Amino acid sequence: MKKIFILLLFMMNISVLSSDDFKFIGKLIDFKLNDKVLTIKAENSNIEISILFDNIIRLRYTNKEKFETKRSYAIEQSFELLTPELKNLPDELILSTKELEIKIKKNPVRISFFSKDGKLINADDESFGVAFDNDEVRSFKKLFDDEKFYGLGEKTGELNRRGKQFVLWNTDHPAFDWNWDPVYVSIPFFIGIKEKLAYGIFFDNTYKSTFNFGASSNRFFWFGAEKGEMDYYFIYGPDVKKVVLSYSELTGKIELPPKWALGFQQSKWSYYPDSEVIDIAKKFRRKNIPLDVIYLDIHYMNEYRVFSWDKNRFPEPKKTLAELKDLGIKIIPIIDPGVKADKNYEVTIKGIEKDVFAKYPDGSLYQGEVWPSWSYFPDFTKKEGREFWGENIKNMIDVGCAGFWNDMNEPAVWGQNFPDIVQFDDYGFKSNHKKIHNVYALEMAKANFEAFNKYFPNKRFFTLSRAGFSGIQKYAANWTGDNVANEEHLRLANLMCQGMSLSGQPFIGSDVGGFIGVPSSRLYIRWMQLGVFTPFFRAHSAVNQSDKEPWSFGDETEHIVRHIIELRYQLIPYLYNEFYNTTITGLPIIRPMIMENQNDDNSYNWDNQYQFFFGENILVSPVMSENENTKRIYLPEGKWYDFNKKAVIDGGKSFLADVPLYQIPFFIKDGSAVPFGEKQLFVGEKKEEKLTFYIFSEDKEVNYKFYFDDGETKDYRKGSFSQIQILSENMKKGKKVLIKILKNDFAFNHKISVVFVNTNKPEEILINNKKCDNYSFNSELKELKIDVELSGKENEILFK
Ligand code: MIG
């Protein structure tokens, strides 16, 4: 009896093993080049390979008879394919583009990517390659000794992801920590760097997926998903910049935000009633602390009904928001996707009428529990769902809201177990939650975007989203969620913003000061300083936690923080120009050292990972420790201008620097112009802002383009903008600076100042051949300041 039982168990085990085991791709059976797509039939897979650009190759694998008809959530545009050059050798096929050689071994089918000069960049594991375990798909890749991994969006821990495994499944996990995974955003895109050559892989699959960067193996790294196709884009650099730029080419670039969205923003869970919001606004003004936005957290609503206003707390929202607008304050309310299952609430009634809520397979409405208690969840993958949402968004704008703060959009329900069987339209493909979960926030943000374009086509708005997927950058900024007021989280905020920036989302920031807990005043100050150099700059605090307004830590801190925020406002012209560039190139604003100095070994050093470039001309080394007043800073090869100390530093070394609490170390790169604006209490307070361009040119020449527009409409798309260009010869040798007006279709203040740092006093200055007396020289700082009124096409400054 016992024996039979064991035998039975044994047999069961066998049968389990045989059906659940991985199937690897066998040998090539047949191939053909079909309308620019290389189709391969292999023993256990069909494969399609196509070329989008010379450095972007798409690979699709399925263990099904046919490929799915697929609509990508991340890639919304279609690309004209290139015709591949194909060689058929006895053992392999070779596909060539201008930048890559793709070798496809025939038995078994394994793919490797080579640069044109024959360097191996990336290869399938020889034995495993792509594998299927029923619905589950995986790709095993050879792991090289020095290989490093970056990106993968919003992830905790070190910037280099090597040695760790990550899951992509949008998750609301307040007070996550250094090792917690996953958090809110899923971006299945990473960068590999091998022998300083960078490539990227974008795995276009929305199901729960896993990325293992050699966490448990020194042989391979792998990525895969529980379902869907093995459908990935291989992107070759070799520059990190090119990889990120190509990824943005695929998944989209940000739109130019309203300029005020670059200003300082203050939040609290929650400011209410209306009089408190107005008090906060007035307090900022009275204290001369710049502020552009106040957030309304969940208490503004009537019992958390989305799109409602509490009658007692905000009896006249339109009037209140207008009053705030007069103070230069924009209001952004929180928006949660769950719509209270209240059959007497008109938004709910409309939603049911229009059939826009997600349902169970038996046709009944799904209800999940969240702030409003039991709630319905709009299906944003359905056009009608987004339209329904959009009408409500429009109503909120009519009340005076300038932007929206999408929260709980993972989607989060208490306990985080949104049932997998809930159905979504999925653009007509009809799928369940397993496929839609990770794109729910993306589609919710898209609903806003579509509403803005439909109802207010010429105005710019702002959406802040907690969750997201590849492509979220097109519709919203992200913040890094519910962090904690401690040093570890200051570091996480820094690295998470860098990680997102490497992953196609340039518009990113953290809850300054920490959402949960009480920061020391020193931590708060250091976090504020980091905030100056993050594209999205907002202080926030959870309910029943300490206040995080600039004055909450006493007079001395308030004084320091006022200066910090003022610095941010002075940098807004520079930052806005970087945003403009990002809309065109797709390059991020926060640029990790490995992106700007890829060939420098020091960029990969663990202790240098907290430094980054802020746009193209500034290197920041934020202080990541609350009690330190000195810090080790590394500056790459070349000359740098220390903006605080007003001194030139020779790079290519690290050094110990004094970092007094009121200073954030930042350095201007040689060959740069950096525009500084005037101090303002909010963006646009001064109509004719006067700009001062700092010019630092030691061994390198300057070539800097600067963009002006109205900051709030889309008229720039019709050409209503201006642009100037500053060109300077090396200030030591040559003595000529040209300021060109490239375009002059938006009125800007033509009176500018130019400050040459680390320079000697010239004997004479000529502007457009006329002697200039409008200058001052500070011999102590070695700064030469010249006031110029730009005119014509070209303005020449000559030094004698
Ligand atoms: O369950 O709206 O991340 O910023 O203050 C918490 C209240 C819901 C989470 C957000 C946070 C916000 C809070 N929300």
Residues whose N, C-alpha, C, O or C-beta is under 5 A from the ligand:
A	BS01	MIG	W269 D297 I298 D407 G481 D482
